[in-house]
Amino acid sequence: MKKTLLSLAVISLVMVGIIVSCKKSDDSTPYTCTTCSQTPDAVAANDASSKGIYKGTIIGSSGTIKFDIANNNSTITATLIIDGTTVTLTSTVVPTSSGVYIAPFTGILNGQPISITFSVNSNGSSPSITTSNIPGHPNSVFSIAKETSSALVRCFEGTYHNAGNNEDGTFNILVSTIVKGWVGKSRAKGGSSATDINGTYANNILYWGQGTTTQIATVNGDTFEGTFNDGSGNITVKGKRTL
């Protein structure tokens, strides 16, 4: 009888272990960017002005940047997040109603000074980074877009794997109606130059280039993932929203 009870106890413990294990595997929840805005931060008064909100991704290593150019007629700051480290940058250059707005933003990263010069036309068009000096992150490149009161800019950090030549790299993109789909940059691991990438976006699908013929990934909430063939082999891309 004692042996029977012991056997039953062992079986019960095994069954509990199996149930707990199954519950853990079923408990996985989709990734959600809890710090990301779900509606535009930009105010309507700045939609056609150099003032407002600008968001972007960085390759070198990988990160995001958000500029607040007097969006509420007060602060002129930028928030840089690179490899998980957050830095606040500031500028004293005030935007005007005419001419190109060019402003150097400065801050401290890991005890060293950094500088990023931001440029945009007076109507908010053609935002760009003209120069940057980020210690520990040489050859940094940026993709920047203006956010408007009706067009949210979503920034995704991702990776790619090219099975044709066994190449891995970074695949960072912006998704917004303001850029008529998605834009970004990719760079092979260990490389020093980046490639411009872009395409259209419709019904949660990212398409390569213009049109909706070459599907590269599906956007599922705050993530994207997919595989396509560019002629050299199958390329798998995946990423998650971080801004």
C-alpha positions, 0 to 999 in steps of 0.5 A: 500500500505504501509503495502504491501511495508513493507511486501515485505521489510521484505521478501527481508531481510529474503531472503538476510539472507538465501542467506548469510547463504547459502553462508557461509556454502558453503564457507568452504575450505579444511584445508591446512598446509601453513607452511609445505614443499611440497618438501624435505628440505634435500639435496642429499649430506646428504642422507646417512649421520647423517647430514640432516633433521629429522622430528617427532611427539610428544605425551605429550601433542601433537606437532612436532619437526624438527632437522636440523643437519648441513643440509647445513653444518652450523646450528645445531638446532631443532624446537619444537612446542608443544601445539602451542608454538614454541621453538628453540633448539640448540646443539654444537655437530658436526656430524662426518663421523663415530660412533653414533651421540648423541647430547643434544639440549637445549632451554627455554620453558615458562621460564624453561630450556628444553633438548632433546637428539637426536641420529642417526647412522653415515649413518642416520639410526635409529634416536631416542630421547634417553632422554627428559625433557620438563617441563609441558609435562611429559612422552613425546614420539617421532616418528622420521624419516630422510627426504632424498632429494627424500623422504618427511616426512609428520607429522600429529597430530590427535585423535582417538575415540574408540566407543567400550570402549568410549575411546578418545586419541591422534593419531600422525603419520608420512607418508613417503616412507622412513618408507615404509608407516606410523608410529606413536604413540597413547595414551589414554587421561590421560594415561602415556604410548603410543602404537606404531602404523604403517601400509602401505600407498597406493593411499592416503589410510592408512592401518593398519599393513602390506598389504592393507586389513584393511583400516583405513583412507583416506588422503585428502590433508593435512588431514586424516579421517576414521573409522575401527573396531579392534575387540573391536569396531569401531575406528574413527581417524582423523588428520591434517598435521602440519609439 
